[in-house]
Amino acid sequence: MIEFINMIVPVALLTAGMTLGAIEYIHMLQLESYQLDGLRRWIAANQNRAYLKGFVVAIVSLLSMTALSFFAGVWTYLIASCILFTGGLVSFILYKRVPAKKQLVLTRRVQRLLAVHIAFYAILFAIVDCVGDYVVQVRALPFALPALWVWTVALSAKIAQPIENHINKGFFKDAQRILSGRPGLIKIGITGSYGKTSTKFILGTLLAEKYNVLVTPSSFNTPMGITRVVREQLKAEHEVFVAEMGARHKGDIRELVELVHPTIGLLTSVGPQHLETFGSIETVADTKYELIDGLPADGAAFFAADGGWCQKLYDRCGIRKTLAGLSDGCPVHAEDIAVSNEGSSFTLVTEQGQVRCVTPLLGRHNIQNAVLCAAVALHLGLTPEQIQAGMGKLQPVEHRLQLISGNNGVTVIDDAFNANPAGAKAAMEVLSGFPGRKICVTPGMVELGAEEEARNREFGRQMAAACDIAVLVGVKRTEPIYQGLLEAGFKADDVLRVGTLAEASDFIAKVSRPGDVILFENDLPDNYNE
């Protein structure tokens, strides 16, 4: 009986302890879209969080095993296993006590990853238990493994990857089959460094004046996200399918084009976004152009008139193409733009005539997006009057310059989603147009690679011209913004540097007064820490 207990129970305890301690890192892997290179970057940026608890549990477990060997006899391995299990449980409890903006979702993929993790370590510890009967030193191996907790997750994910690839391939092919079975469906792809989601919803609203439209929800812009939408939401009555296409690596857009096979493509912007993975702006441009490259010979490409990279890619395009935006040199453009704290108005100029459009959207960049969508709508047969009606129905996308009436006469502008250099500049322009005292709350911008410090410093200079009080979340991370503020002549007394958004919110609650305008600019990913 004692032999049975010493064989089975330690294996169960060790496996459970390793699994409990690994859940935090499974959460991080999920936040990184299950990309191992993303997990590696997180480890490099958060070494204390990645290693400290595991090292403590490993050291305590190894020391306990050594001390117990002098008096516990046959129970040494069992008691030491209990200690490691306790360490895993404590680590899990500590992880759960830290507030998270986005909780771990127990998806089927996470369940499969946990199953692989449990099976692998149960087998490993069973082998260790058997070999340990002949080589006692081997029994120390399980107690050292917590030091590599985060890497055990990476190993489990690597082992599980062929399973995931097989499952995803099946879903992917099923979505391709569904789309290929709808030859009359108008399929549209939208990509860009920023503005994709807003443009997608603007286009969906405009086209709804004539068509039954399915737009991918929220920020669904990955192969599996779009696959799920096609398999679960595409119905026979839909006439148009609009798919947002995101990318973090070269080739990502090409994969999405192979799934959707769009006949119309929109390029909203090219900028320094995700430079940690792309490496250069040239690679970003080439990746975004994969959408245009994937259009058929009789397809149509639409480019934002940005005077920069989009213009260059427009010049490269060899199929039917349209440049649209705020420049009067474009066949579809906006004139007489008026922007207020209640929205925007402009005259939409087309070859079919002019109409005055009014929309609750804030910012000139949103007018740019709206005009780009208007060009597509005209291509698909809508009249200027139908487009005018659609413009009046537009609503801000959640967390993208969303105007919110706050308490006690305070106006809140929620621009917390995924700030980028162009978007941050646009937000400052919007903020400066409001009356009253202006307060900006921001943690700055990330994922800009080597340009991150310079871009945040420039952000600080822009902020100095737009607001009266700056609240910087994350003292170390926002140092370039702080320096930019001071360089632009902003008073240091008007800058508050705090560690968390909760501290910033407490400050705002104390100092805000009727007539204030508070802009929340960006909300960093869950896996970014000071």
Secondary structure, DSSP 8 states (H G I E B T S, - for coil): -HHHHHHHHHHHHHHHHHHHHHHHHHHHHHHTTT-HHHHHHHHHH-HHHHHHHHHHHHHHHHHHHHHHTTTTGGGHHHHHHHHHHHHHHHHHHHHHHS--SS-----HHHHHHHHHHHHHHHHHHHHHHHHTTT-GGGGGHHHHGGGGHHHHHHHHHHHHHHHHHHHHHHHHHHHHHHHHT-TT-EEEEEE-SS-HHHHHHHHHHHHTTTS-EEE--TT--SHHHHHHHHHHH--TT--EEEEE---SSTTHHHHHHHHH--SEEEE----S-SHHHH-SHHHHHHHHHHHHHTS-TT-EEEEE--SSHHHHHHHH--SEEEEEES-TTSSEEEEEEEEETTEEEEEEEETTEEEEEEES--SHHHHHHHHHHHHHHHHTT--HHHHHHHHTT----TTSSEEEE-GGG-EEEEE-S---HHHHHHHHHHHHTS-S-EEEEE------GGGHHHHHHHHHHHHHTT-SEEEEESTTTTHHHHHHHHHTT--GGGEEEESSHHHHHHHHHHH--TT-EEEEE----TT---
